Amino acid sequence: MGSMDNLTASDKLVADINAHYSTSNNPAAYTKGDSDTSDFISGADFKYALVTMMGADYNDTKWEDVLNQLTVDDLLELTKQGRSGAMTVALPSTTAIDGPAGFGSGKYITDYTQLNSSEKTTTSESCIAWPAEVVVADMWNVELAEEMGKAVGEIYLKAFQAPCTPGENDACANCVMGAFNLFGATWSGHHKGLWLEILRGEWGYTGNITTDFGQNPSGYMEPQLAYEAGTTMFCTSGTAFADYLEPLIENDAKLYGNMREAAHRVLYNFANSAAMNGLAPTDKVVTVRTWYQNALLALTIVTAVVFAGSALMALAQAYLPKKKDEKEAE
């Protein structure tokens, strides 16, 4: 293999890198929208539960009412893996699991209409796809690793077109995960050509587009650019994500609109998923505390009091005898 010491970034690559560099929460490649976001309705009175939209067309006019019920916090949570749900539209908490190169130990229900039935049946196998590279290396099987490499290398888009193209009853994959890497100087999560032009435009893809693990913003993974490029969910569960975007979204009409559209996409797919099982249009989602949560809180408080008391006693035992000795010495 030749030396890489003489490789030099082209002027275009340098320019592209500089174009995506983030300063003061404002990546150079992103043009901020109007600071007036008053045209957006937020936190409107409850009108539709999400289950009402099951089977509705993506462009159904009722979606506007559903989206108007969302708060800014809902937009931040729904586009951050959607785990927390949204009481404003009666969406319960959900779980989005990585795949397909991960290991899943769960069994899958073969008929989701039986979700709450004692007679429900599940598949006999777990979901296991490509193992992690360290596991492949541990096999010491060069031939098998090469076969996996050839398969993982199906990088051409044609292999992904069939599962991402809506068929009968609008059926297709309801989520895809972008790559962690960059195309040139453009992170996959920012790639409009991939997400908007090909998946959304050419293929008519109706599912979610989530990032691979999203690091803290203010790096090369910029939420503003990602939502503008068609990304709908960020693979992160940390508070830094919301803390970063909250002061921006309320002063950027373009970002607000892009995140609202991302939430539309997320809700559309949740409305047509197992997350709606057992729900009725009149149901509402509320936050409750279980008995064990209250018990853990009480135990935590008692433990804190005991530790605080113990610390005070330790200080007293160390300090009071010293004061007594000082007085006797006088």
Secondary structure as UniProt FT lines:
FT   TURN            5..6
FT   HELIX           11..19
FT   STRAND          22..23
FT   TURN            24..25
FT   STRAND          26..27
FT   TURN            28..29
FT   TURN            38..39
FT   HELIX           50..53
FT   TURN            54..55
FT   TURN            58..59
FT   HELIX           62..69
FT   HELIX           72..78
FT   TURN            79..84
FT   HELIX           87..89
FT   STRAND          103..104
FT   HELIX           112..114
FT   TURN            115..116
FT   TURN            118..119
FT   STRAND          127..128
FT   HELIX           133..138
FT   TURN            139..140
FT   HELIX           142..152
FT   TURN            155..157
FT   HELIX           158..164
FT   HELIX           168..170
FT   STRAND          175..177
FT   STRAND          182..183
FT   TURN            184..185
FT   STRAND          186..187
FT   HELIX           188..190
FT   HELIX           193..202
FT   STRAND          208..213
FT   HELIX           223..228
FT   TURN            229..230
FT   STRAND          233..235
FT   HELIX           239..249
FT   TURN            250..251
FT   HELIX           253..271
FT   HELIX           274..276
FT   TURN            277..278
FT   TURN            281..282
FT   HELIX           291..329
//
